[in-house]
Amino acid sequence: MSYVDGFVVGVPVDKKEVYREHAAKAAAIFKEHGATRVVEAWGDDVPSGKVNDFKTAVHAKSNEVVVFSWVEYPNKAVRNAAVEKVMSDPRMKELGAMPFDGQRMIIGGFETILDR
């Protein structure tokens, strides 16, 4: 089964296109190093919860939209090797600063247990 890295972050509304361009360039690098799919999803229907929600989880500000992203790999070994290569790829530094506050990003690696 595949392995997935998941990300949730708050991105300023006025930086949508900057974010998309940054993500597209990074996606090409991730795919070159082993990712099979990179998805960036701009929040469109992200309700507030009674106890917790995406906005609260990333401490989204009133001018921010929640972005939900994932990167798929064939397996965890490919992911581990790919992440190492991506982080040492000089093109990642050339992308410059991320157009969001990375300290509020939620990230995790997930083993796929169902894919239909």
DODREN-209147 format. One record per atom (N, C-alpha, C): chain; atom name; x, y, z. Coordinates in nm, 3 decimals, m for minus. Layout:
N
+-------+--------+---------+---------+---------+
: kolza : torvex :       u :       v :       w :
+-------+--------+---------+---------+---------+
:     A :     CA :       X :       Y :       Z :
...
+-------+--------+---------+---------+---------+
//
This chain:
116
+-------+--------+---------+---------+---------+
: kolza : torvex :       u :       v :       w :
+-------+--------+---------+---------+---------+
:     A :      N :   0.082 :  m0.119 :   0.000 :
:     A :     CA :   0.000 :   0.000 :   0.000 :
:     A :      C :   0.087 :   0.125 :   0.000 :
:     A :      N :   0.030 :   0.233 :  m0.046 :
:     A :     CA :   0.102 :   0.359 :  m0.055 :
:     A :      C :   0.122 :   0.424 :   0.082 :
:     A :      N :   0.205 :   0.527 :   0.082 :
:     A :     CA :   0.232 :   0.605 :   0.203 :
:     A :      C :   0.201 :   0.750 :   0.170 :
:     A :      N :   0.141 :   0.821 :   0.265 :
:     A :     CA :   0.096 :   0.958 :   0.241 :
:     A :      C :   0.150 :   1.052 :   0.348 :
:     A :      N :   0.204 :   1.165 :   0.304 :
:     A :     CA :   0.235 :   1.275 :   0.394 :
:     A :      C :   0.121 :   1.374 :   0.382 :
:     A :      N :   0.062 :   1.413 :   0.495 :
:     A :     CA :  m0.049 :   1.506 :   0.494 :
:     A :      C :  m0.010 :   1.638 :   0.559 :
:     A :      N :  m0.068 :   1.746 :   0.510 :
:     A :     CA :  m0.037 :   1.880 :   0.557 :
:     A :      C :  m0.165 :   1.962 :   0.568 :
:     A :      N :  m0.175 :   2.045 :   0.670 :
:     A :     CA :  m0.283 :   2.142 :   0.684 :
:     A :      C :  m0.218 :   2.272 :   0.729 :
:     A :      N :  m0.255 :   2.383 :   0.662 :
:     A :     CA :  m0.193 :   2.512 :   0.692 :
:     A :      C :  m0.291 :   2.624 :   0.661 :
:     A :      N :  m0.275 :   2.736 :   0.729 :
:     A :     CA :  m0.352 :   2.856 :   0.698 :
:     A :      C :  m0.272 :   2.944 :   0.603 :
:     A :      N :  m0.332 :   2.984 :   0.493 :
:     A :     CA :  m0.264 :   3.066 :   0.392 :
:     A :      C :  m0.343 :   3.195 :   0.372 :
:     A :      N :  m0.275 :   3.310 :   0.374 :
:     A :     CA :  m0.346 :   3.435 :   0.349 :
:     A :      C :  m0.421 :   3.432 :   0.216 :
:     A :      N :  m0.545 :   3.478 :   0.219 :
:     A :     CA :  m0.632 :   3.477 :   0.101 :
:     A :      C :  m0.564 :   3.546 :  m0.016 :
:     A :      N :  m0.498 :   3.657 :   0.009 :
:     A :     CA :  m0.436 :   3.733 :  m0.100 :
:     A :      C :  m0.307 :   3.670 :  m0.153 :
:     A :      N :  m0.268 :   3.555 :  m0.095 :
:     A :     CA :  m0.147 :   3.486 :  m0.143 :
:     A :      C :  m0.180 :   3.355 :  m0.214 :
:     A :      N :  m0.305 :   3.340 :  m0.255 :
:     A :     CA :  m0.348 :   3.214 :  m0.318 :
:     A :      C :  m0.262 :   3.181 :  m0.439 :
:     A :      N :  m0.245 :   3.273 :  m0.531 :
:     A :     CA :  m0.170 :   3.245 :  m0.653 :
:     A :      C :  m0.022 :   3.225 :  m0.623 :
:     A :      N :   0.033 :   3.302 :  m0.531 :
:     A :     CA :   0.173 :   3.284 :  m0.491 :
:     A :      C :   0.191 :   3.145 :  m0.432 :
:     A :      N :   0.096 :   3.105 :  m0.347 :
:     A :     CA :   0.101 :   2.972 :  m0.287 :
:     A :      C :   0.094 :   2.864 :  m0.395 :
:     A :      N :  m0.002 :   2.878 :  m0.489 :
:     A :     CA :  m0.019 :   2.778 :  m0.594 :
:     A :      C :   0.108 :   2.764 :  m0.677 :
:     A :      N :   0.170 :   2.876 :  m0.712 :
:     A :     CA :   0.294 :   2.872 :  m0.791 :
:     A :      C :   0.407 :   2.806 :  m0.712 :
:     A :      N :   0.420 :   2.841 :  m0.586 :
:     A :     CA :   0.522 :   2.782 :  m0.499 :
:     A :      C :   0.500 :   2.631 :  m0.489 :
:     A :      N :   0.375 :   2.592 :  m0.466 :
:     A :     CA :   0.341 :   2.451 :  m0.452 :
:     A :      C :   0.367 :   2.374 :  m0.582 :
:     A :      N :   0.337 :   2.435 :  m0.696 :
:     A :     CA :   0.359 :   2.367 :  m0.824 :
:     A :      C :   0.507 :   2.340 :  m0.848 :
:     A :      N :   0.590 :   2.437 :  m0.815 :
:     A :     CA :   0.735 :   2.418 :  m0.831 :
:     A :      C :   0.786 :   2.311 :  m0.735 :
:     A :      N :   0.740 :   2.315 :  m0.612 :
:     A :     CA :   0.783 :   2.214 :  m0.514 :
:     A :      C :   0.732 :   2.076 :  m0.554 :
:     A :      N :   0.609 :   2.068 :  m0.606 :
:     A :     CA :   0.552 :   1.939 :  m0.647 :
:     A :      C :   0.638 :   1.872 :  m0.753 :
:     A :      N :   0.688 :   1.949 :  m0.847 :
:     A :     CA :   0.774 :   1.892 :  m0.952 :
:     A :      C :   0.899 :   1.829 :  m0.891 :
:     A :      N :   0.954 :   1.893 :  m0.789 :
:     A :     CA :   1.074 :   1.840 :  m0.722 :
:     A :      C :   1.039 :   1.713 :  m0.646 :
:     A :      N :   0.927 :   1.715 :  m0.573 :
:     A :     CA :   0.885 :   1.596 :  m0.499 :
:     A :      C :   0.862 :   1.478 :  m0.594 :
:     A :      N :   0.797 :   1.503 :  m0.707 :
:     A :     CA :   0.770 :   1.395 :  m0.802 :
:     A :      C :   0.899 :   1.343 :  m0.865 :
:     A :      N :   0.992 :   1.432 :  m0.890 :
:     A :     CA :   1.121 :   1.389 :  m0.946 :
:     A :      C :   1.194 :   1.294 :  m0.852 :
:     A :      N :   1.172 :   1.312 :  m0.722 :
:     A :     CA :   1.243 :   1.232 :  m0.622 :
:     A :      C :   1.162 :   1.114 :  m0.569 :
:     A :      N :   1.044 :   1.085 :  m0.628 :
:     A :     CA :   0.974 :   0.963 :  m0.590 :
:     A :      C :   0.827 :   0.974 :  m0.557 :
:     A :      N :   0.774 :   1.095 :  m0.536 :
:     A :     CA :   0.631 :   1.108 :  m0.509 :
:     A :      C :   0.552 :   1.069 :  m0.634 :
:     A :      N :   0.439 :   1.005 :  m0.615 :
:     A :     CA :   0.355 :   0.967 :  m0.728 :
:     A :      C :   0.242 :   1.066 :  m0.752 :
:     A :      N :   0.209 :   1.145 :  m0.650 :
:     A :     CA :   0.099 :   1.240 :  m0.661 :
:     A :      C :   0.116 :   1.348 :  m0.556 :
:     A :      N :   0.087 :   1.472 :  m0.594 :
:     A :     CA :   0.089 :   1.585 :  m0.502 :
:     A :      C :  m0.043 :   1.661 :  m0.521 :
:     A :      N :  m0.116 :   1.681 :  m0.412 :
:     A :     CA :  m0.246 :   1.748 :  m0.419 :
:     A :      C :  m0.246 :   1.867 :  m0.323 :
:     A :      N :  m0.291 :   1.981 :  m0.373 :
:     A :     CA :  m0.309 :   2.101 :  m0.293 :
:     A :      C :  m0.456 :   2.140 :  m0.303 :
:     A :      N :  m0.527 :   2.146 :  m0.193 :
:     A :     CA :  m0.669 :   2.175 :  m0.194 :
:     A :      C :  m0.698 :   2.301 :  m0.112 :
:     A :      N :  m0.749 :   2.404 :  m0.181 :
:     A :     CA :  m0.780 :   2.534 :  m0.120 :
:     A :      C :  m0.916 :   2.525 :  m0.051 :
:     A :      N :  m0.922 :   2.559 :   0.078 :
:     A :     CA :  m1.046 :   2.548 :   0.155 :
:     A :      C :  m1.161 :   2.623 :   0.092 :
:     A :      N :  m1.273 :   2.554 :   0.076 :
:     A :     CA :  m1.392 :   2.613 :   0.016 :
:     A :      C :  m1.513 :   2.600 :   0.109 :
:     A :      N :  m1.519 :   2.492 :   0.182 :
:     A :     CA :  m1.631 :   2.466 :   0.273 :
:     A :      C :  m1.571 :   2.407 :   0.401 :
:     A :      N :  m1.514 :   2.494 :   0.484 :
:     A :     CA :  m1.443 :   2.452 :   0.605 :
:     A :      C :  m1.518 :   2.509 :   0.726 :
:     A :      N :  m1.614 :   2.433 :   0.778 :
:     A :     CA :  m1.699 :   2.485 :   0.886 :
:     A :      C :  m1.625 :   2.495 :   1.019 :
:     A :      N :  m1.675 :   2.584 :   1.101 :
:     A :     CA :  m1.625 :   2.594 :   1.239 :
:     A :      C :  m1.690 :   2.484 :   1.321 :
:     A :      N :  m1.612 :   2.422 :   1.407 :
:     A :     CA :  m1.663 :   2.314 :   1.490 :
:     A :      C :  m1.699 :   2.362 :   1.629 :
:     A :      N :  m1.764 :   2.277 :   1.705 :
:     A :     CA :  m1.799 :   2.311 :   1.843 :
:     A :      C :  m1.682 :   2.286 :   1.937 :
:     A :      N :  m1.599 :   2.187 :   1.907 :
:     A :     CA :  m1.485 :   2.154 :   1.992 :
:     A :      C :  m1.354 :   2.183 :   1.920 :
:     A :      N :  m1.343 :   2.141 :   1.794 :
:     A :     CA :  m1.220 :   2.162 :   1.717 :
:     A :      C :  m1.255 :   2.165 :   1.569 :
:     A :      N :  m1.166 :   2.220 :   1.490 :
:     A :     CA :  m1.186 :   2.224 :   1.346 :
:     A :      C :  m1.051 :   2.256 :   1.281 :
:     A :      N :  m1.049 :   2.255 :   1.148 :
:     A :     CA :  m0.925 :   2.282 :   1.075 :
:     A :      C :  m0.871 :   2.422 :   1.106 :
:     A :      N :  m0.958 :   2.520 :   1.111 :
:     A :     CA :  m0.914 :   2.659 :   1.134 :
:     A :      C :  m0.849 :   2.673 :   1.272 :
:     A :      N :  m0.912 :   2.613 :   1.372 :
:     A :     CA :  m0.858 :   2.620 :   1.507 :
:     A :      C :  m0.725 :   2.544 :   1.516 :
:     A :      N :  m0.719 :   2.431 :   1.448 :
:     A :     CA :  m0.599 :   2.347 :   1.455 :
:     A :      C :  m0.475 :   2.420 :   1.403 :
:     A :      N :  m0.492 :   2.502 :   1.299 :
:     A :     CA :  m0.376 :   2.574 :   1.243 :
:     A :      C :  m0.371 :   2.720 :   1.289 :
:     A :      N :  m0.459 :   2.754 :   1.382 :
:     A :     CA :  m0.467 :   2.893 :   1.432 :
:     A :      C :  m0.483 :   2.990 :   1.316 :
:     A :      N :  m0.573 :   2.956 :   1.223 :
:     A :     CA :  m0.595 :   3.041 :   1.105 :
:     A :      C :  m0.647 :   3.178 :   1.148 :
:     A :      N :  m0.590 :   3.279 :   1.087 :
:     A :     CA :  m0.632 :   3.417 :   1.112 :
:     A :      C :  m0.753 :   3.448 :   1.024 :
:     A :      N :  m0.820 :   3.558 :   1.051 :
:     A :     CA :  m0.942 :   3.593 :   0.978 :
:     A :      C :  m0.918 :   3.614 :   0.828 :
:     A :      N :  m0.795 :   3.646 :   0.791 :
:     A :     CA :  m0.763 :   3.668 :   0.649 :
:     A :      C :  m0.700 :   3.544 :   0.584 :
:     A :      N :  m0.712 :   3.429 :   0.648 :
:     A :     CA :  m0.649 :   3.307 :   0.596 :
:     A :      C :  m0.752 :   3.201 :   0.560 :
:     A :      N :  m0.715 :   3.119 :   0.462 :
:     A :     CA :  m0.793 :   3.004 :   0.419 :
:     A :      C :  m0.714 :   2.880 :   0.456 :
:     A :      N :  m0.783 :   2.775 :   0.495 :
:     A :     CA :  m0.716 :   2.649 :   0.528 :
:     A :      C :  m0.688 :   2.574 :   0.399 :
:     A :      N :  m0.563 :   2.528 :   0.385 :
:     A :     CA :  m0.522 :   2.446 :   0.271 :
:     A :      C :  m0.491 :   2.306 :   0.324 :
:     A :      N :  m0.548 :   2.208 :   0.258 :
:     A :     CA :  m0.529 :   2.067 :   0.292 :
:     A :      C :  m0.451 :   2.004 :   0.178 :
:     A :      N :  m0.337 :   1.946 :   0.207 :
:     A :     CA :  m0.249 :   1.893 :   0.102 :
:     A :      C :  m0.201 :   1.754 :   0.139 :
:     A :      N :  m0.166 :   1.679 :   0.034 :
:     A :     CA :  m0.101 :   1.551 :   0.060 :
:     A :      C :  m0.009 :   1.514 :  m0.055 :
:     A :      N :   0.090 :   1.434 :  m0.018 :
:     A :     CA :   0.187 :   1.382 :  m0.114 :
:     A :      C :   0.186 :   1.231 :  m0.099 :
:     A :      N :   0.166 :   1.162 :  m0.211 :
:     A :     CA :   0.160 :   1.016 :  m0.209 :
:     A :      C :   0.291 :   0.956 :  m0.261 :
:     A :      N :   0.328 :   0.844 :  m0.202 :
:     A :     CA :   0.448 :   0.769 :  m0.240 :
:     A :      C :   0.410 :   0.621 :  m0.252 :
:     A :      N :   0.489 :   0.543 :  m0.325 :
:     A :     CA :   0.459 :   0.400 :  m0.335 :
:     A :      C :   0.464 :   0.328 :  m0.200 :
:     A :      N :   0.554 :   0.371 :  m0.112 :
:     A :     CA :   0.568 :   0.310 :   0.020 :
:     A :      C :   0.653 :   0.403 :   0.108 :
:     A :      N :   0.666 :   0.367 :   0.235 :
:     A :     CA :   0.737 :   0.453 :   0.331 :
:     A :      C :   0.886 :   0.463 :   0.300 :
:     A :      N :   0.946 :   0.356 :   0.252 :
:     A :     CA :   1.089 :   0.361 :   0.219 :
:     A :      C :   1.116 :   0.462 :   0.108 :
:     A :      N :   1.032 :   0.463 :   0.006 :
:     A :     CA :   1.047 :   0.561 :  m0.102 :
:     A :      C :   1.025 :   0.701 :  m0.047 :
:     A :      N :   0.926 :   0.716 :   0.040 :
:     A :     CA :   0.900 :   0.847 :   0.102 :
:     A :      C :   1.020 :   0.896 :   0.181 :
:     A :      N :   1.077 :   0.809 :   0.264 :
:     A :     CA :   1.192 :   0.850 :   0.345 :
:     A :      C :   1.308 :   0.894 :   0.258 :
:     A :      N :   1.336 :   0.819 :   0.153 :
:     A :     CA :   1.445 :   0.855 :   0.061 :
:     A :      C :   1.412 :   0.984 :  m0.013 :
:     A :      N :   1.287 :   0.998 :  m0.055 :
:     A :     CA :   1.246 :   1.118 :  m0.130 :
:     A :      C :   1.257 :   1.243 :  m0.044 :
:     A :      N :   1.210 :   1.237 :   0.079 :
:     A :     CA :   1.216 :   1.354 :   0.168 :
:     A :      C :   1.361 :   1.397 :   0.190 :
:     A :      N :   1.448 :   1.302 :   0.209 :
:     A :     CA :   1.590 :   1.335 :   0.227 :
:     A :      C :   1.644 :   1.405 :   0.102 :
:     A :      N :   1.612 :   1.352 :  m0.015 :
:     A :     CA :   1.658 :   1.413 :  m0.141 :
:     A :      C :   1.598 :   1.551 :  m0.162 :
:     A :      N :   1.468 :   1.564 :  m0.135 :
:     A :     CA :   1.400 :   1.693 :  m0.154 :
:     A :      C :   1.462 :   1.798 :  m0.063 :
:     A :      N :   1.483 :   1.764 :   0.062 :
:     A :     CA :   1.535 :   1.862 :   0.157 :
:     A :      C :   1.678 :   1.905 :   0.124 :
:     A :      N :   1.752 :   1.822 :   0.055 :
:     A :     CA :   1.889 :   1.859 :   0.017 :
:     A :      C :   1.897 :   1.913 :  m0.126 :
:     A :      N :   1.785 :   1.918 :  m0.196 :
:     A :     CA :   1.782 :   1.968 :  m0.334 :
:     A :      C :   1.793 :   2.121 :  m0.331 :
:     A :      N :   1.894 :   2.178 :  m0.395 :
:     A :     CA :   1.913 :   2.324 :  m0.391 :
:     A :      C :   1.796 :   2.402 :  m0.450 :
:     A :      N :   1.717 :   2.339 :  m0.536 :
:     A :     CA :   1.601 :   2.408 :  m0.594 :
:     A :      C :   1.497 :   2.443 :  m0.489 :
:     A :      N :   1.491 :   2.367 :  m0.380 :
:     A :     CA :   1.396 :   2.399 :  m0.274 :
:     A :      C :   1.431 :   2.532 :  m0.209 :
:     A :      N :   1.559 :   2.557 :  m0.188 :
:     A :     CA :   1.602 :   2.686 :  m0.132 :
:     A :      C :   1.574 :   2.800 :  m0.229 :
:     A :      N :   1.586 :   2.771 :  m0.358 :
:     A :     CA :   1.562 :   2.873 :  m0.461 :
:     A :      C :   1.415 :   2.917 :  m0.463 :
:     A :      N :   1.325 :   2.835 :  m0.410 :
:     A :     CA :   1.184 :   2.872 :  m0.405 :
:     A :      C :   1.160 :   2.990 :  m0.312 :
:     A :      N :   1.253 :   3.012 :  m0.220 :
:     A :     CA :   1.237 :   3.122 :  m0.126 :
:     A :      C :   1.144 :   3.087 :  m0.011 :
:     A :      N :   1.103 :   3.190 :   0.060 :
:     A :     CA :   1.018 :   3.171 :   0.178 :
:     A :      C :   0.880 :   3.119 :   0.137 :
:     A :      N :   0.826 :   3.033 :   0.222 :
:     A :     CA :   0.691 :   2.982 :   0.199 :
:     A :      C :   0.591 :   3.097 :   0.221 :
:     A :      N :   0.485 :   3.101 :   0.143 :
:     A :     CA :   0.388 :   3.210 :   0.156 :
:     A :      C :   0.285 :   3.188 :   0.267 :
:     A :      N :   0.331 :   3.132 :   0.380 :
:     A :     CA :   0.246 :   3.109 :   0.496 :
:     A :      C :   0.337 :   3.089 :   0.617 :
:     A :      N :   0.279 :   3.087 :   0.734 :
:     A :     CA :   0.353 :   3.067 :   0.858 :
:     A :      C :   0.371 :   2.917 :   0.882 :
:     A :      N :   0.489 :   2.867 :   0.850 :
:     A :     CA :   0.517 :   2.725 :   0.862 :
:     A :      C :   0.513 :   2.672 :   1.004 :
:     A :      N :   0.523 :   2.761 :   1.103 :
:     A :     CA :   0.517 :   2.716 :   1.243 :
:     A :      C :   0.378 :   2.666 :   1.280 :
:     A :      N :   0.277 :   2.707 :   1.203 :
:     A :     CA :   0.140 :   2.664 :   1.234 :
:     A :      C :   0.094 :   2.549 :   1.144 :
:     A :      N :   0.185 :   2.497 :   1.063 :
:     A :     CA :   0.151 :   2.387 :   0.974 :
:     A :      C :   0.143 :   2.256 :   1.052 :
:     A :      N :   0.042 :   2.177 :   1.020 :
:     A :     CA :   0.029 :   2.043 :   1.077 :
:     A :      C :   0.077 :   1.946 :   0.970 :
:     A :      N :   0.163 :   1.853 :   1.009 :
:     A :     CA :   0.219 :   1.758 :   0.913 :
:     A :      C :   0.224 :   1.620 :   0.978 :
:     A :      N :   0.204 :   1.518 :   0.898 :
:     A :     CA :   0.216 :   1.382 :   0.948 :
:     A :      C :   0.228 :   1.283 :   0.834 :
:     A :      N :   0.289 :   1.170 :   0.864 :
:     A :     CA :   0.301 :   1.061 :   0.768 :
:     A :      C :   0.201 :   0.952 :   0.802 :
:     A :      N :   0.139 :   0.895 :   0.698 :
:     A :     CA :   0.030 :   0.801 :   0.718 :
:     A :      C :   0.044 :   0.679 :   0.628 :
:     A :      N :   0.028 :   0.563 :   0.690 :
:     A :     CA :   0.025 :   0.436 :   0.617 :
:     A :      C :  m0.117 :   0.416 :   0.564 :
:     A :      N :  m0.131 :   0.392 :   0.438 :
:     A :     CA :  m0.262 :   0.370 :   0.378 :
:     A :      C :  m0.317 :   0.234 :   0.424 :
:     A :      N :  m0.440 :   0.236 :   0.474 :
:     A :     CA :  m0.503 :   0.110 :   0.516 :
:     A :      C :  m0.626 :   0.077 :   0.433 :
:     A :      N :  m0.672 :   0.173 :   0.351 :
:     A :     CA :  m0.784 :   0.150 :   0.260 :
:     A :      C :  m0.772 :   0.247 :   0.144 :
:     A :      N :  m0.786 :   0.197 :   0.022 :
:     A :     CA :  m0.779 :   0.283 :  m0.098 :
:     A :      C :  m0.871 :   0.221 :  m0.201 :
:     A :      N :  m0.986 :   0.281 :  m0.224 :
:     A :     CA :  m1.083 :   0.224 :  m0.318 :
:     A :      C :  m1.109 :   0.318 :  m0.432 :
+-------+--------+---------+---------+---------+
//
